[in-house]
Amino acid sequence: MPTLNVAVAGVGALGRHHARILAGLDGVKLVAVADRDLAAAGKIAGDYGCRAVADIREALDDVDAVSVATPTFTHADVAGSCLAAGKHVLVEKPLSSDVREAEQMALKAKVAGLVLAVGHVERFNPAFEEVVARCPSPRYARFERVSPFAFRSVDVGVVHDLMIHDLELARHLFGGAEVTAVQALGTSILTDKEDAATARLTFEGGGVADLTVNRVNPTAARTVQAFGAGGVVAADLTTRRVLHYSATPELTHGPPVLSALDDPTADRAALRDSVFGRWIKTDEVPVSGRDALTAELSDWTSCCRSGGVPRVDGATAVAALELAEWVLEEIAAGAKQAVAPLRKAA
């Protein structure tokens, strides 16, 4: 199979890692990096022995595919130009801040027969993969994603910055079921956009997911819990610690738990301490140490070479953006109700 010649557009906080990983993948050659800060591009190019340009369009004749890690508001222009030139593209999440733009990019790729992947890297997180494997039909899930303020990605609010990850994960966890209702609230803290938000998604079939995001938080956390017939799976997506809580034989086949209180001498404190062990067992799940970004870029480049469909393609990313738009509409509606004047008593 011939070598895939690639370029990276945008070598900031994330794009520089795209360049590093792509430069080391088998069957892939990093030909160029592009950034309007040509000095920054030059440093990365020097590290990996490739060309530096200020505009990705200067390198399109020499590449087969482009990884786009520029600010969200540029995605339609940068990725659109690459697709128009017949190049496969990976775009960092979100695909766009505008659903119509995202739809146009996805359609352009489909019509041209090009691979369009979107950087929802958490889909490649081995801890999340274990959640999906151990709770394949959840009834309820809870996601939390909070972090200190990073002073970047301020061109979008926290829904497009952080919640977009969990909107996509929730859709996947619930098997792509249609969302039938959304409730959401949000507030600005340091920027003119929402910096903290919460949303409840109700899926066709009755499943529910609660999502909480905050980008002005003292500490960072990325967690998910999924509740299903086989118990509860709780994952820390940062440390990759995954715990599976399930019923013991005593809980499943023995007398009801509360029957333990029938003994008037029962020690309630001891009973409380025996819940995890006597009635609920805890298993720590082995989790792969695989790097998620490397897996994502490997999936994309493999699809570029084989014509396969990436794990998160344009259509999947558009669906996540449509959910984000719905969340933002609910936040806006709630804000209007909150400031509505009180009706005077008759």
Backbone torsions as a table, in degrees:
resi	resn	phi	psi	omega
1	MET	NA	131.6	-176.7
2	PRO	-65.2	156.7	178.1
3	THR	-65.9	138.9	176.8
4	LEU	-91.8	117.2	178.0
5	ASN	-87.9	124.2	-174.5
6	VAL	-127.8	161.8	173.7
7	ALA	-136.7	159.9	175.7
8	VAL	-119.1	127.2	175.9
9	ALA	-101.4	113.1	-177.7
10	GLY	96.1	110.1	-178.2
11	VAL	-120.0	46.4	176.3
12	GLY	-82.7	-144.9	-173.0
13	ALA	-56.7	-36.1	-178.9
14	LEU	-101.7	-40.6	-176.5
15	GLY	-59.4	-32.5	179.1
16	ARG	-64.0	-30.7	176.8
17	HIS	-74.8	-34.4	173.7
18	HIS	-58.1	-46.2	-179.6
19	ALA	-61.6	-45.2	-179.2
20	ARG	-59.7	-46.1	-176.2
21	ILE	-71.1	-45.3	-178.8
22	LEU	-62.5	-34.7	179.4
23	ALA	-64.6	-20.1	-177.2
24	GLY	-106.7	-1.1	-178.1
25	LEU	-78.2	139.8	175.9
26	ASP	-65.6	138.6	177.2
27	GLY	77.7	6.7	-177.7
28	VAL	-125.9	137.9	175.8
29	LYS	-122.5	121.2	175.4
30	LEU	-79.1	111.3	-174.7
31	VAL	-93.0	-37.3	-175.1
32	ALA	-155.4	154.8	168.6
33	VAL	-126.5	145.2	-177.1
34	ALA	-127.6	138.9	174.8
35	ASP	-161.7	141.9	178.6
36	ARG	-63.8	-22.9	170.1
37	ASP	-86.7	90.1	-172.7
38	LEU	-63.5	-29.9	178.1
39	ALA	-65.1	-41.7	177.6
40	ALA	-64.3	-41.5	177.8
41	ALA	-63.9	-39.0	-179.5
42	GLY	-62.9	-39.0	179.0
43	LYS	-64.4	-45.5	179.4
44	ILE	-64.3	-42.5	179.6
45	ALA	-60.7	-40.0	178.0
46	GLY	-64.0	-36.4	179.9
47	ASP	-65.2	-33.8	-171.8
48	TYR	-118.6	10.4	173.1
49	GLY	65.3	43.0	178.9
50	CYS	-129.2	-175.0	-176.5
51	ARG	-90.8	146.3	175.6
52	ALA	-113.5	132.5	177.1
53	VAL	-135.2	158.3	178.9
54	ALA	-83.4	-26.8	-177.1
55	ASP	-132.8	129.0	-176.5
56	ILE	-58.8	-25.5	-179.2
57	ARG	-62.2	-23.8	179.4
58	GLU	-70.1	-17.8	-175.2
59	ALA	-112.2	-1.6	-171.3
60	LEU	-64.0	-28.7	-179.6
61	ASP	-67.6	-17.1	-173.4
62	ASP	-105.6	1.9	-173.9
63	VAL	-128.6	161.9	175.7
64	ASP	-101.8	-23.9	-173.1
65	ALA	-152.7	152.5	-177.6
66	VAL	-133.8	132.1	171.6
67	SER	-96.8	122.3	-174.5
68	VAL	-104.4	114.1	179.3
69	ALA	-126.9	41.9	177.8
70	THR	-92.6	170.4	178.8
71	PRO	-56.3	150.8	-174.0
72	THR	-54.4	-40.4	-175.0
73	PHE	-67.0	-13.2	178.9
74	THR	-97.4	-6.3	-171.9
75	HIS	-58.9	-44.3	-177.7
76	ALA	-61.8	-40.3	-179.4
77	ASP	-71.9	-51.9	-175.1
78	VAL	-68.8	-53.9	-179.3
79	ALA	-65.8	-36.9	178.8
80	GLY	-61.1	-39.8	178.3
81	SER	-65.6	-39.1	179.4
82	CYS	-66.7	-44.0	178.3
83	LEU	-64.0	-40.7	179.2
84	ALA	-62.8	-28.6	178.6
85	ALA	-85.8	3.0	176.8
86	GLY	82.7	28.1	-178.1
87	LYS	-105.9	141.4	171.6
88	HIS	-67.2	149.8	-173.5
89	VAL	-139.7	138.9	162.8
90	LEU	-113.6	130.3	179.4
91	VAL	-117.1	129.5	175.8
92	GLU	-60.8	151.3	179.8
93	LYS	-70.7	151.9	-12.1
94	PRO	-76.1	157.4	-179.9
95	LEU	-54.1	-38.2	174.6
96	SER	-162.1	166.3	171.6
97	SER	-89.7	-2.0	-178.3
98	ASP	-123.9	123.5	-175.9
99	VAL	-61.0	-40.2	-178.3
100	ARG	-63.2	-42.3	177.7
101	GLU	-61.5	-42.8	-179.7
102	ALA	-62.6	-42.5	178.5
103	GLU	-61.2	-40.5	180.0
104	GLN	-64.8	-40.7	177.8
105	MET	-64.4	-44.5	-179.8
106	ALA	-62.7	-40.9	179.3
107	LEU	-67.0	-41.9	179.7
108	LYS	-59.5	-43.6	179.3
109	ALA	-65.4	-42.5	-178.3
110	LYS	-63.1	-47.1	-178.2
111	VAL	-63.3	-37.9	-177.9
112	ALA	-83.7	-6.2	-178.8
113	GLY	70.2	33.1	-178.0
114	LEU	-104.5	153.4	177.3
115	VAL	-83.4	122.1	173.1
116	LEU	-119.3	113.0	176.2
117	ALA	-112.4	152.9	-179.1
118	VAL	-125.9	136.1	-169.6
119	GLY	-75.9	58.2	171.6
120	HIS	-85.4	76.6	-167.3
121	VAL	-64.1	-23.8	-179.2
122	GLU	-64.1	-21.2	175.6
123	ARG	-64.4	-18.6	-179.9
124	PHE	-102.3	5.0	179.1
125	ASN	-73.8	119.4	-177.7
126	PRO	-57.9	-29.2	178.3
127	ALA	-66.3	-41.8	178.0
128	PHE	-67.9	-37.5	178.1
129	GLU	-59.1	-35.3	177.8
130	GLU	-69.0	-36.1	177.0
131	VAL	-61.1	-46.6	-179.9
132	VAL	-62.4	-41.8	-177.4
133	ALA	-67.4	-36.3	-173.6
134	ARG	-95.3	-10.7	175.7
135	CYS	-137.1	70.4	-171.9
136	PRO	-71.2	-19.5	-179.5
137	SER	-133.7	71.1	-176.1
138	PRO	-70.2	153.2	171.9
139	ARG	-101.5	-26.8	-179.3
140	TYR	-149.2	145.2	175.7
141	ALA	-143.0	150.1	179.6
142	ARG	-131.9	127.0	-179.6
143	PHE	-118.0	138.8	173.4
144	GLU	-135.3	132.8	-179.8
145	ARG	-143.2	104.1	-177.5
146	VAL	-131.9	153.9	-178.1
147	SER	-160.8	158.9	170.5
148	PRO	-65.0	160.1	-178.9
149	PHE	-68.8	127.0	-172.1
150	ALA	-97.9	-6.8	-178.4
151	PHE	57.2	34.6	170.6
152	ARG	-147.2	169.7	-176.1
153	SER	58.3	29.7	-179.2
154	VAL	-81.7	0.3	174.5
155	ASP	-77.2	-10.4	175.9
156	VAL	-130.9	160.6	175.7
157	GLY	-83.2	-179.4	-173.6
158	VAL	-67.8	-22.8	178.6
159	VAL	-65.5	-46.4	177.9
160	HIS	-79.4	-24.2	-177.8
161	ASP	-79.7	-51.9	-174.7
162	LEU	-115.4	-47.9	-174.4
163	MET	-62.9	-27.4	-179.0
164	ILE	-55.4	-34.6	175.9
165	HIS	-56.7	-52.2	-172.1
166	ASP	-77.7	-25.5	172.5
167	LEU	-62.2	-43.2	178.9
168	GLU	-68.7	-42.0	179.0
169	LEU	-63.2	-41.1	-179.1
170	ALA	-63.7	-43.6	177.5
171	ARG	-58.2	-43.5	-179.0
172	HIS	-68.1	-43.6	-178.5
173	LEU	-60.3	-36.5	-179.8
174	PHE	-92.4	22.5	171.0
175	GLY	70.1	23.5	179.8
176	GLY	74.7	14.7	179.3
177	ALA	-61.3	149.2	178.7
178	GLU	-66.4	142.0	173.2
179	VAL	-87.0	125.6	-176.2
180	THR	-100.7	-18.2	-179.7
181	ALA	-155.6	147.0	176.9
182	VAL	-134.4	132.4	170.3
183	GLN	-122.2	135.4	-175.5
184	ALA	-153.9	150.0	173.9
185	LEU	-137.8	149.7	178.0
186	GLY	-155.3	161.7	179.4
187	THR	-149.4	149.5	174.6
188	SER	-90.1	149.8	-179.0
189	ILE	-128.4	-56.4	-179.3
190	LEU	-114.3	-18.8	-177.6
191	THR	-117.6	-179.2	178.5
192	ASP	-89.3	6.5	176.4
193	LYS	-117.0	174.1	179.6
194	GLU	-67.3	130.0	178.9
195	ASP	-108.1	-16.6	176.5
196	ALA	-139.9	140.7	-178.0
197	ALA	-156.0	156.6	174.0
198	THR	-137.7	144.9	-178.8
199	ALA	-144.1	145.6	171.9
200	ARG	-118.0	124.3	178.1
201	LEU	-106.9	131.0	172.8
202	THR	-109.5	125.6	-176.1
203	PHE	-98.8	155.1	172.9
204	GLU	-57.1	129.8	-175.3
205	GLY	101.7	-9.6	172.4
206	GLY	101.7	-6.3	178.0
207	GLY	-64.7	148.9	-177.5
208	VAL	-132.0	138.9	174.6
209	ALA	-129.6	131.8	173.9
210	ASP	-106.7	131.5	-177.7
211	LEU	-124.6	131.8	177.5
212	THR	-127.9	130.5	177.1
213	VAL	-134.8	148.6	178.4
214	ASN	-158.2	120.5	179.6
215	ARG	-103.3	12.8	173.9
216	VAL	-128.2	63.4	-175.1
217	ASN	-118.9	146.8	-178.8
218	PRO	-63.0	-30.4	-178.0
219	THR	-130.9	167.7	179.9
220	ALA	-105.2	143.6	176.2
221	ALA	-157.0	142.0	174.7
222	ARG	-138.4	105.3	-175.6
223	THR	-134.1	157.2	173.4
224	VAL	-145.0	140.0	173.0
225	GLN	-126.7	134.3	178.5
226	ALA	-124.2	131.2	-176.3
227	PHE	-112.8	122.5	179.2
228	GLY	-146.2	-171.4	-176.9
229	ALA	-63.4	-27.5	-178.6
230	GLY	-89.7	8.5	179.3
231	GLY	115.6	-155.0	-177.5
232	VAL	-119.7	133.7	174.8
233	VAL	-114.7	123.6	-178.4
234	ALA	-118.6	128.2	-177.0
235	ALA	-129.5	136.4	168.3
236	ASP	-97.0	111.4	-174.1
237	LEU	-74.4	-14.3	177.8
238	THR	-86.0	-53.8	-179.3
239	THR	-82.2	-16.3	-177.6
240	ARG	66.9	28.0	174.2
241	ARG	-87.2	126.0	-178.4
242	VAL	-124.0	126.8	178.1
243	LEU	-117.8	138.3	178.5
244	HIS	-117.4	116.2	179.5
245	TYR	-102.1	126.0	-179.2
246	SER	-144.5	165.5	-175.8
247	ALA	-72.6	139.2	172.8
248	THR	-82.1	164.6	176.3
249	PRO	-56.8	-33.0	-179.9
250	GLU	-65.5	-37.6	178.1
251	LEU	-71.7	-38.8	-176.2
252	THR	-74.4	-41.4	-172.1
253	HIS	-115.3	-11.0	-176.9
254	GLY	-87.5	-171.2	178.6
255	PRO	-68.0	159.9	178.5
256	PRO	-55.2	145.8	-177.4
257	VAL	-55.1	-43.2	-174.9
258	LEU	-69.7	-11.8	177.0
259	SER	-66.7	-18.7	177.4
260	ALA	-64.0	-18.9	180.0
261	LEU	-85.9	-4.9	-179.6
262	ASP	-66.3	-24.9	177.5
263	ASP	-77.3	115.2	-176.9
264	PRO	-62.4	-15.8	179.8
265	THR	-97.3	8.2	-176.8
266	ALA	-57.8	136.4	177.3
267	ASP	-91.1	102.2	-175.0
268	ARG	-63.2	-35.5	178.4
269	ALA	-64.1	-41.3	179.2
270	ALA	-67.3	-39.8	177.1
271	LEU	-61.3	-43.6	179.5
272	ARG	-59.2	-43.6	-177.8
273	ASP	-71.7	-17.0	-177.6
274	SER	-94.1	-3.4	-176.7
275	VAL	-55.1	-52.9	178.8
276	PHE	-85.4	100.2	-176.4
277	GLY	139.2	-55.2	-179.9
278	ARG	-79.9	-46.8	-176.5
279	TRP	-109.4	-29.0	-179.7
280	ILE	-126.2	125.2	178.2
281	LYS	-98.0	150.5	-178.9
282	THR	-119.2	121.6	176.8
283	ASP	-114.3	129.4	172.9
284	GLU	-88.3	124.6	-172.4
285	VAL	-88.2	128.7	174.3
286	PRO	-64.8	133.5	-176.7
287	VAL	-126.4	137.0	178.9
288	SER	-62.3	148.6	175.7
289	GLY	-92.9	11.0	-177.6
290	ARG	-57.5	139.2	178.2
291	ASP	-75.9	125.8	-174.0
292	ALA	-68.1	-40.7	-178.7
293	LEU	-67.1	-38.9	176.2
294	THR	-62.4	-41.3	178.5
295	ALA	-63.9	-40.6	179.8
296	GLU	-63.8	-47.6	-179.3
297	LEU	-68.2	-33.9	176.5
298	SER	-65.7	-41.1	178.4
299	ASP	-61.8	-45.4	-179.2
300	TRP	-63.5	-51.6	-177.1
301	THR	-65.2	-34.9	176.1
302	SER	-62.1	-43.1	179.0
303	CYS	-66.5	-37.0	177.2
304	CYS	-60.1	-37.0	-176.7
305	ARG	-82.3	-29.5	-173.9
306	SER	-105.5	-15.5	-175.0
307	GLY	84.1	13.4	179.6
308	GLY	-75.5	177.8	-180.0
309	VAL	-102.6	124.2	-179.4
310	PRO	-66.8	158.5	-177.3
311	ARG	-57.6	-41.8	175.5
312	VAL	-119.2	99.1	-178.1
313	ASP	-95.2	-176.2	-177.3
314	GLY	-59.1	-43.0	-178.3
315	ALA	-63.6	-40.1	179.0
316	THR	-64.6	-41.9	179.5
317	ALA	-66.9	-37.1	177.3
318	VAL	-63.4	-42.3	179.0
319	ALA	-60.5	-39.9	177.6
320	ALA	-65.6	-39.1	178.7
321	LEU	-66.8	-37.0	177.2
322	GLU	-62.1	-39.4	176.1
323	LEU	-65.1	-41.8	178.2
324	ALA	-60.2	-40.7	178.6
325	GLU	-62.9	-40.5	178.9
326	TRP	-64.1	-43.2	177.7
327	VAL	-59.8	-45.3	-179.2
328	LEU	-64.8	-36.6	176.7
329	GLU	-63.2	-41.8	179.1
330	GLU	-67.5	-37.3	177.0
331	ILE	-63.5	-44.3	179.8
332	ALA	-63.9	-40.7	179.0
333	ALA	-64.1	-40.9	178.5
334	GLY	-65.6	-37.0	179.3
335	ALA	-65.8	-38.4	179.3
336	LYS	-65.4	-40.8	178.9
337	GLN	-65.7	-35.4	-177.0
338	ALA	-66.5	-31.1	-177.5
339	VAL	-100.7	1.9	179.6
340	ALA	-65.1	136.8	-179.3
341	PRO	-64.9	145.6	176.5
342	LEU	-66.1	137.6	178.1
343	ARG	-74.7	131.0	-179.6
344	LYS	-68.1	142.5	177.9
345	ALA	-64.8	144.5	-179.6
346	ALA	-68.7	NA	NA
